[in-house]
Amino acid sequence: MGGEWFEISRPPYLPLGMRWEKAVADGLASGVSHAFGIFDKTLCGIQEAGMSPSDYSWLPEGEDACGACREAASLIDSRWPRSMRSEDARVSVARQL
């Protein structure tokens, strides 16, 4: 904030294949790739002790991608306004004095 105007900054839009990291945990089934979400859960809601994001992106188009994670990712993506998908998309609001 500052001056007569301030800017409400939004996180930049990222395509599905760049938005989430692959989830890593001892309790996750092998052969299925889950997207690491928030609060130490996958996008499909699995929570395992010690779960963390890996150094690799989760790829929703991958053969081993969890279908429920893919559905959640698509739903989240569909809610992002098309007009706010550019790199410079910001909302500026005039301060009322």
SVG drawing of the C-alpha trace seen along z (x, -y; Angstrom):
<svg xmlns="http://www.w3.org/2000/svg" viewBox="-15 -12 28 61">
<polyline fill="none" stroke="black" stroke-width="0.4" points="0.0,0.0 1.1,-3.5 0.2,-6.9 -3.3,-7.6 -3.6,-4.0 -2.8,-0.6 -2.8,2.7 -4.4,5.9 -2.0,8.5 -3.2,12.0 -1.0,15.0 -0.2,15.4 -2.2,17.9 -0.3,21.0 -1.4,23.9 -2.4,27.1 1.0,28.8 2.9,26.0 0.7,25.4 1.3,28.3 4.2,30.4 4.0,34.2 3.1,35.4 5.7,37.6 4.9,39.7 5.7,43.2 2.0,44.1 1.0,43.2 0.4,46.1 3.1,46.6 2.1,46.3 -0.2,43.3 0.9,39.7 -0.9,37.3 -0.8,33.5 0.4,31.9 -2.3,29.4 -2.5,27.4 -2.5,28.4 -0.3,31.4 -3.0,33.1 -3.3,34.1 -5.8,32.4 -8.0,35.5 -7.9,35.3 -5.3,37.9 -3.3,36.9 -0.3,38.9 2.2,38.2 5.4,36.6 3.8,35.7 5.6,33.1 5.9,31.6 8.6,33.1 11.0,31.2 9.0,32.3 5.8,31.0 2.6,33.1 1.5,33.7 -2.3,34.1 -1.9,35.6 0.4,38.4 -0.7,42.0 -0.2,42.5 -2.0,39.2 -4.7,39.7 -8.1,39.2 -9.6,37.5 -6.6,35.1 -7.1,34.4 -10.8,33.6 -10.0,31.3 -7.3,29.5 -9.7,29.0 -12.4,27.6 -9.9,25.2 -8.7,24.1 -12.3,23.6 -12.9,21.1 -10.0,18.9 -11.5,15.9 -10.3,15.9 -9.7,12.2 -7.2,12.8 -5.1,15.3 -2.5,13.0 0.9,12.3 0.0,8.7 -3.5,9.3 -4.0,7.1 -6.8,5.2 -6.1,1.6 -8.5,-0.2 -8.6,-3.9 -8.3,-4.7 -11.3,-6.6 -10.1,-9.6"/>
</svg>
